[in-house]
Amino acid sequence: MSLLPVSSSSAARWKLVLGSPADAANEIPLSPDYGQMDEVLTQLYDNDGERRAGLGGSAPKVSRWLGDIRTYFPSSVVAVMQQDAMDRLGLHQLLLEPEILRTVQADVHLVGTLLSLSRVMPQKIKHTAREVVLKVVRELEQKLANPLRQAVQGALSRAVRNPRPRYAEINWAATIRANLKHYQPAYKTVVPEKLIGYGRRGQALKEIVLCVDQSGSMASSVVYAGVFGAVLASIKAVKTHMVVFDTAVVNLSENLQDPVDLLFGVQLGGGTDINLALTYCQQLITRPTDTILVLISDLYEGGNEREMLKRAATLKAAGVSMVALLALSDDGAPSFDRRMAEQLAALGIPSFACTPGQFPALMAAAIQGQKLQV
C-alpha cells in the first residue's frame, strides 16, 4: 500500500505527536525548536503511555522542565502537561518545594493540588502556596465577579417588588420605566402612578446555600464554588452560606470574606455523605420559599441514599429552590452517579454540570423562579 507524501513540516509534527519510536531510524530531521519540544515531551510521555522516570526526583531538573514547557507550548497545553506530570510522575511531593512551586503555571488544577496537600504542607511552603492560590483567586474574581453580581442584582430587582416603598427603598430605574407613559411635557418630568421598590434595607431578599462536596474528585468545583461564594457574600441583598462536606460537615460561611482562607479551610479527599450535608443545610434554612440550595456534588453517595432522597424531597416540598450541579468547572463531561441524578430529577430537582461562565445565568434564573434548563 502506498502512502501519500507528507511534507517535512507535517512529518516533524507527527513525530512530536507519536514520539521518537515512530521514527526509530531517525529519518525525520527536527528543527532546533522542534528538537527541544521533542525532548520535553519525551521526558513526560512515551509510546505506550506508561509512566516514565525521565524527570526523576531532581528538583532542579523538574524546575528546568517546567520552564521549558512554558517556552515551547501555549498556556492551555502547559496546564495539561503539568497535570499529566503530577499524575504520571508523582510530582505532588515535589510541589512541596517552594522553588518548584514558583515555576509552575498557576491555574485551578494547581490550586486543587495545593489544597489536597495542605494538611501535609511544611510551614516553609505555606506562604508561597498562599501566594499561588491568591493569584489564581484574583484572576478568577476579575473574570467572574462582575457577571455574577450583575446577574444576581438584576434578577433580584425583577423578582422582588415592594409596592409601597419608602423613599430610600425606591428602585428609580424600574419606577421610571414603568411610568414612562405618564410623562408630562409641560413639566418635563414623569409623574409616577406607582412606585416600585426594593425590599427593606438590611433584609436579605434571598438566601443562598452552597453545599459543596469536597471529595478529591471535586477539586476544581470546590475552587470555583469558593470564588462564587465570596462574590455572593459581597451582595447585601443576599445571605450566603458556604458548607463543605465529605463524611463530616464544615460551615465555612465566616470565611467568605476571604476566599483564600476559605479554600485553605477545605480538606480535599475522603468519602461522601450527602444526606448528612443536606441535614445540616436544612437546619440553616429559615425562609424556605426565599432560599436557593445549590448542591455541588458528583452524587456518589457513601451515606444513606434513601434518606438523602427523602431529605431532598422534604426540602423541595417546603419551597426550597434546589439544584444539583454535578460539576462546576471547565474540565469537560464529569463522572457522576447517573442513577442518583435521575432520581433527583424525578423529584423536580434538576441535575446537570455547569461551567463557571454559565453559573451567573443559573443563579439569576433560580432567583426569578424560572425553570432551570439542563
N, C-alpha and C positions, 0 to 999 in steps of 0.2 A: 504494500500500500504506500503510495507516495503522499508526502506531506506538502502542504502549501508553504512556500517560502516565507520566512519570518524575518523582519528587519532586525539588525543587530541591537537596536534600542529595545524593541519588543522582547527579543530573546533575553536581554540582560534583565529586564523587569521580571520575566517569567523565572529566571534563575533566582532572583530575590524572593519571589513568592514560594517557589518549590524547594529552595535550598541547594547547597552545593552538591549533594548526592545526585541531583537531577542532571548535573554536568560533571560526572565523575572524571572525565578526561580533561576537564578544564579547558574546553574548546571555545567557550564564550568569554571574551575579554570584558572586563568591567572597568569603567572609568574610575578615577580616584574616589569620587564621592560615592559611587555605587559600591566600590570595594569596602569603604568604611561602613556603609549601610549593611552590606552583607556580613561584615564582621560582628556588628552589634546584634543582628538578627540571629546569627549562628550561636552566639553566647546564650541566647534565650530559647530558641526553637531548634529542633532537628527534624529529620524527615518522618520519623514515626510518631512525633508528637509527645515522646516520653520526656520525663524530667531530665535536664542536663545539669551538670555541675560547673558549667562554664564560668559562672561568676564566683564560685567558691564561697568562702566565708570571709573574704578580704574586704573590709570596709572601704579602703581607698579604691579598690578595683570596682566596687559597686558604684561609688561616687562618680568615677570617670564614666562608667557605662550610662548612668542616669544623665550625665551631661551630654554624652554623645547622642542619645536618642532625641534629646530636645534640639540638637543641632540639625539632625537629618530628617526628622519627621514632624508633621503638624501636631498641634496640641491634642486634638482628638485621638490621634494614633498613639501619642505618648501616654495618655491616660490608660488606654487599653494595654499597652506593653507593660506599664508599671503594675497594673493589676495582675497580668499574667505572670510577671516576675515574682510577685508576692505569693501567688497560688502555686506556681511550678517550682520555685526555688526556695521557698520558705524565707522570704526576706522580712517577714514581720519582726523577727528579733533584731535584724539589722536596723530597722526603723527606730529602734530604741536608742540609737546613737545620734546625738544632735547634728554632727557633721553630715551624716547621711540624710537626715530629715530635712535639712536646709536645702538639699539639692533636688528633692522630689517636687514635681509639679503638683501644687495643691489643688485638690478637687474634692467632690463629695465622697468619692470612694476612699480617698486617703483619710478624710475625717472619720469615716466609718471604721477604718482600720485602727486609727488612734484611739477612738472611743472603746473599741474592743480590747485594746491593750492598756487602758487607763488604770486598771487595778494592779498591773504588774509593772507599770512605768516607773523607772527610777526618778528620784527627785531632780536630778541634774537635767532631765529632758523635759520635764513638765512645762517649764516656761516656754521652751521652743515649740512644744506641741500646742500650747495655748495660742501662740502667735500664728501658727499654721491654721488652726481652727478659726481664729478670729478673722484671718484674711479671707477664708472661704465664706464665712458667715456674712461678712461685709459685702462681698461680691454678690452673694445671693440676695441680700436685702436690697442692694441697689437695683437689681434686676426685677425683683418680685414684689417689693413692698408697695410701691405706688399703685400698680394694677389691683392688688388685693384691697388696699384702702379705698380706692375709688369705687370698686365693685360693691364692697360691703356698705359703704356710706350711701351710695346711690340706691342700693336695694332697701336700706333702712328708710330712706326718705320716701320711697314709693310704697313700702309695705306698711309703714306706721303713720297714721294720720291722727292729729289731735284737733278735733273740730272746734274747740273753744280754747285756743292757746292764749297764754299771757303774752305780753309784748315781747319779752325776751325769748319766748318759745316759737315765735312765728318763723315759718320757713318762707322767706320772702320770694325766693325764686319760684317755688311751687305756687305760692299765692298769686303772684303776678301772672304767671302762665294761665292759671285757672280763671282769671278775671279780665283778660285782655279785651273781651267783648264789651266790658264796661268802661272802656277808655272814654274820657270826657275831653273832647278837643278844646272846649272853651277854657278848661283849667289845665290842659296839657298834663293830665295825670290819669291814673287808673283809680276808680272808686271801687274797692273790693266789696263784692256782695257777701263773700265768705272768706274766712281766714283758714289757712292750712298751717298746722304747727307740728313741731317735733314733740316727742314725749318730754316729760318734765326733766329739768336738769338734775343730774346726779342719779337718775334712774336708768339702769341698763335696759334697753329695749329688747335685747335678745341675749340669751346665754348660750355659749358655745363650749362644748366639752370635746376636747381632742383626746381620744382614748387610744394610745399607741402601743402596739406590740413591739417590745424591744428585744425579741429573739434575734440571733445573729443574722438571719436571712433578710431582716427588715432594715439593715443599716442605713441605706440611702433614704428610705422613707422616714426614718427617725430624724435624720438631719434636716430634711425639708420641713417636716412637721414642727420641729423646734423653731425654725425661722418663721414659719407662718404663724405659729402660736405667739411669738413675740410681737409680730406685726398686729395681730388681732387684739392683743392685750393693750396696745397703744391707742385703740379706738375706744373713747369713753362711753359710747352708746352700747358697747358690747362687753359683757362679763365673760372672760375666758378662763377655762380650766384646762390644765395640761396634766394628764395622767398617763404614766407608762407602766407596763406590766410584763412579767414573764410568768413565773409561778407565784410571784408576790406582786403587790401593787404599791407604787410610789406616786404621791401627788407632788408634781414639780411646779405648780402654779405660782408659787412665790418666787421662782427663778425666771419667770417670763420677762422680767425687765432686762435680763442679761442672757441672751441665747447661748453664749459660750459657757457660762456657769450651768445653764440648763442642760446643755449637751454633755458636759462632764458629770452631770448627775445621773446620766443614763448608764446602765450596766448591760451592754450588749451581750447576748448569749443566754443560755438557759432554756427552760421549757416554756410552755404557753398555757395559761389558764384564763380563757376569755370570760368564762362565767364569773370567776372571782372579780375580774376587772369591771364587768358590767354591774355586778352587785355593788361595788364601791361607787361607781358613777351614779347609780340610781339614788344613792344617799346624798349626792351633791345637788341633785335637781330639785328645785323648789317651785319652779313655774314650768311644768311640762310643755304646755302649749307654746311657750316662748323659748323653748330650748332646742338646739340642734346638737345631736350627738354624732360625732364622726369617729367611727371605729376603723382604725388603720391596722389591718392585720391580714395575713395570708390565710387565716381561718383554720389552720391546722390545730384544732383544739386538743389540748392534752388533759383538760379537766372533764367536767360533766357536760357532754354535748346536749343531752336532753334538757338539763336545767338552763344551759346557755340559751337555747332556742326559746324556752319558756320565759326567760328573763327579757329577751329581746322583744317577744310578743307583748309582754306587760308594758314595757316602755312605749312601744308603738301605740298600744291601746290607750295609754294615758295621754297621748297627744304629742309625744316627743317626735320631732323630725329626725329620723335616724338613717344614716347611710354607712355602708361598709366599703372602704377603699382597700382593695386587695394589694395595692402598692401606690405610693405617692413618689414617683421617681421617673426618670428618663431611661431606665435600664431595659426597656423593652417589655415583651409579654412576661408577666410574672408567673411563678409557680404558686398554685393555691389549691385549696380543697374545693373542688367544683361541687361536690355533693352538698357541702355546707352552704356554699354561695347560693345554690338553687333553693335550699330550704329557707334561707333568709329572704330571698326574692319572693317566695310564696307567701311570706308574712307581710309583703309590701315594703320590704327594706331593700332598696337597690344595692347591688354589689358589683363593683367594677373597678378596674385600675384607672388611675388618674395621673396625668403628667403635672408637674408643677405649674406649667403655663395654663392648664385648664382649671386649676383649683379656685382662682378668684371667681370665675363664672359659676362654678359649682356652689360656692358659698352664697353668691348673690341669688341664685335660683332657690336655694334652701330657705333663705331669709324671706323671700317673697312667697314661699309656699308653692312654688311651681313643681311640676313633676320632673324629677331628675332623669335625664336621658342616659342610658347605658351606652 
